Amino acid sequence: MVKTISAYINVALVDYDDSTKDHVVELMKESLREQTSETILENTWNIEEKKRKLFKNEEGVWVTNPSASLFSEDLNAREILEVMTIEITVDVVNTI
């Protein structure tokens, strides 16, 4: 049976370039290879990039959607981080 596994990471946009992307993708591929006991179908790797803004919430956690309370405050007073989210997916098959 074939299924898809994935991983993603956020990289600050100011630190992002093709070299960073290539390095991060290779690290994520290696991590997925180590985490699965299934056979990875190497020709099915897919890489997606998404530029997003993250907002620091009241607990200090970076979130994609600010809570309603953030809108009642001045957003400029809140921390905002522009990131590139790199997501990789790959198909795997159980050989047993």
N, C-alpha and C positions, 0 to 999 in steps of 0.2 A: 504494500500500500504506500502510495506517495503522499507526502505531506510537506508543508512549507514551514521553515523555521526562520527567525529573523533576529536582528539586533539593531540598535540605533544609539547614536551619541550626539550630543550637542557640542558644537565648537563655537567659541566666541567669534563673531564675524570679523573683528579686527585682527584675529590670529589666523584667519582662514585663507588658504591658497591651494593650488593644485598639489603641491608637495605634501601639505598637511592632510588633504583628502586621501591621497594615495597611501600615506602611512597609516591613517586611521582605518581605512578599509582593510588593509592587510592585517592589522591587529584584530579587527572584528572577525574576519574570516578565520584566523587562527583560533580565536576564542570559540567560535561556533564548532569548529572541527574538534576541539578538545572536549566540548560539552556534550556532543552527541555520540551515541554508539551506533547510530544508523549510517548507511552509506550515503555520502553527499554526492549529488549529481552535479559535478563540477561545471558543466556547461549551462547551468541554470541560475548562476549568480545574477542578481539584479541590484543596482545601486540607484538610490533616489536621494536628491538633495532638496531641502525645503528651507527657505529663509523665513525665520520667525522672530517674534519678540517674546521674551520671557519677562514676567513681572514678579518681584519679590513680595510675597504676601505677609500678613501680620506675624506669622510664625517664622519668617525668614526663609521660606521654601520658595524656589523658583517655580512658577506655574505659567501655563500658556494662556489661561483666561483669567483676567483680574476679577476678583470678587466684587459684588455690588458695593461694598464699603470702600473700595478703592476709588469708585466713581464719585463718591461723596467727598473725597479728599482731593487735593491737588495732585494729579498724576505726576507732575514734574518733581514733586517732593519724594515720590517713590522711585525705587531703583528699577530701571528697565535695561535689559541686556539683549542686544540683537545677536542671534545665533544662526548658524547653518546646522540644520539637523540632517545627519547622514544616516540613512537606513539601508541595510542590506537584507536581502532575502535569498533563500536557496531552497531547492527541493531536496528532500531526503527520502530514502526508501528503506524500509525494514527488511533486512535480508534473512530473517529467521522465519 
